[in-house]
Amino acid sequence: MFDPNADKSPFHEIPPVIVAFAVIVGGIEIMMQLSTRGYIGGEAGISWRVDAIRAFGFYDPIFEYMRETGTFNWETLGRMITYPFIHFAFTHAAFAVVMILAIGKAVAEVFHTVSVIILLVVCTIVGATVYGLVADTQYPLIGSYPAVYGLLGAFTWLLWLKAGATGESRLKAFQLIGFLAALQIFYRLAFGGGNEWAADLAGFAAGFLLSFVLAPDGRARIAGWVEVLRRR
């Protein structure tokens, strides 16, 4: 029997905002791969990745200079939302794309598109801010992982909510983030590394907390909080 859905792309099942994010991240990485191999950009293309990291990566010294001098400009602040689109290598970007599609699909099927965009942007900024406060290094923060962990925070919130509704232990909702955090700790102890973990965990915390107000029933929840405060 003919199946009208047989030729449909699997991307049709993923909300457009998540597909767009993954395509941009993946597209930039493909461009970097092609330039490194000399297929595009000529001789200058070989240094595109390094140039992009310098131009769009988030650097703690720049952040510290802003804080100490109170000198804020759009070029510097822009780094707080551009760093997720640049990665160190193909595997760094590929794993991010996989997580964006997998976790993002689950979140975006429940949350409104605007809420997902707000979640991604805020978690990205929070991740950079915490990295700037915690890190004391010349090592740049790049990669989509603070935003990915923000999606993971929202996904954990959904599991946490479901566990509460079914009477199960809500601690089970945190098993995935617990596993990933333990994996990061092991990797850092075994191979070293920077302070990206701080940005990732900050993104997760921001995603989890934002879900209380960005979820479809967020307005009702806020109204309930306001009413409780009024009665006090």
ChimeraX attribute file (.defattr): number of C-alpha atoms within 10 A of each C-alpha:
attribute: neighborCount
match mode: 1-to-1
recipient: residues
	/A:1	3
	/A:2	5
	/A:3	7
	/A:4	7
	/A:5	7
	/A:6	7
	/A:7	7
	/A:8	10
	/A:9	9
	/A:10	7
	/A:11	12
	/A:12	9
	/A:13	11
	/A:14	17
	/A:15	18
	/A:16	14
	/A:17	17
	/A:18	22
	/A:19	19
	/A:20	12
	/A:21	19
	/A:22	23
	/A:23	14
	/A:24	13
	/A:25	22
	/A:26	21
	/A:27	14
	/A:28	17
	/A:29	23
	/A:30	15
	/A:31	16
	/A:32	27
	/A:33	19
	/A:34	15
	/A:35	20
	/A:36	19
	/A:37	13
	/A:38	14
	/A:39	14
	/A:40	15
	/A:41	16
	/A:42	11
	/A:43	13
	/A:44	12
	/A:45	20
	/A:46	19
	/A:47	13
	/A:48	17
	/A:49	21
	/A:50	14
	/A:51	13
	/A:52	16
	/A:53	21
	/A:54	14
	/A:55	14
	/A:56	22
	/A:57	26
	/A:58	29
	/A:59	25
	/A:60	22
	/A:61	16
	/A:62	15
	/A:63	21
	/A:64	14
	/A:65	12
	/A:66	15
	/A:67	13
	/A:68	9
	/A:69	8
	/A:70	9
	/A:71	10
	/A:72	12
	/A:73	9
	/A:74	7
	/A:75	10
	/A:76	17
	/A:77	15
	/A:78	14
	/A:79	22
	/A:80	24
	/A:81	22
	/A:82	20
	/A:83	25
	/A:84	25
	/A:85	22
	/A:86	24
	/A:87	26
	/A:88	15
	/A:89	13
	/A:90	14
	/A:91	11
	/A:92	15
	/A:93	24
	/A:94	17
	/A:95	12
	/A:96	23
	/A:97	23
	/A:98	14
	/A:99	18
	/A:100	24
	/A:101	21
	/A:102	15
	/A:103	20
	/A:104	27
	/A:105	22
	/A:106	18
	/A:107	24
	/A:108	23
	/A:109	13
	/A:110	14
	/A:111	19
	/A:112	16
	/A:113	16
	/A:114	12
	/A:115	18
	/A:116	25
	/A:117	16
	/A:118	15
	/A:119	24
	/A:120	24
	/A:121	18
	/A:122	21
	/A:123	32
	/A:124	30
	/A:125	24
	/A:126	25
	/A:127	30
	/A:128	30
	/A:129	19
	/A:130	18
	/A:131	26
	/A:132	24
	/A:133	14
	/A:134	14
	/A:135	20
	/A:136	14
	/A:137	13
	/A:138	12
	/A:139	16
	/A:140	21
	/A:141	30
	/A:142	23
	/A:143	25
	/A:144	29
	/A:145	30
	/A:146	32
	/A:147	30
	/A:148	27
	/A:149	31
	/A:150	35
	/A:151	31
	/A:152	28
	/A:153	30
	/A:154	31
	/A:155	25
	/A:156	26
	/A:157	23
	/A:158	20
	/A:159	17
	/A:160	19
	/A:161	13
	/A:162	15
	/A:163	16
	/A:164	14
	/A:165	10
	/A:166	9
	/A:167	8
	/A:168	12
	/A:169	11
	/A:170	18
	/A:171	12
	/A:172	13
	/A:173	21
	/A:174	16
	/A:175	12
	/A:176	12
	/A:177	16
	/A:178	12
	/A:179	11
	/A:180	13
	/A:181	15
	/A:182	12
	/A:183	12
	/A:184	15
	/A:185	15
	/A:186	12
	/A:187	12
	/A:188	14
	/A:189	10
	/A:190	9
	/A:191	8
	/A:192	10
	/A:193	13
	/A:194	15
	/A:195	19
	/A:196	23
	/A:197	18
	/A:198	20
	/A:199	28
	/A:200	26
	/A:201	23
	/A:202	26
	/A:203	30
	/A:204	28
	/A:205	19
	/A:206	26
	/A:207	32
	/A:208	23
	/A:209	14
	/A:210	21
	/A:211	25
	/A:212	17
	/A:213	14
	/A:214	20
	/A:215	20
	/A:216	14
	/A:217	12
	/A:218	14
	/A:219	13
	/A:220	12
	/A:221	15
	/A:222	13
	/A:223	11
	/A:224	12
	/A:225	11
	/A:226	11
	/A:227	11
	/A:228	10
	/A:229	9
	/A:230	8
	/A:231	6
	/A:232	5
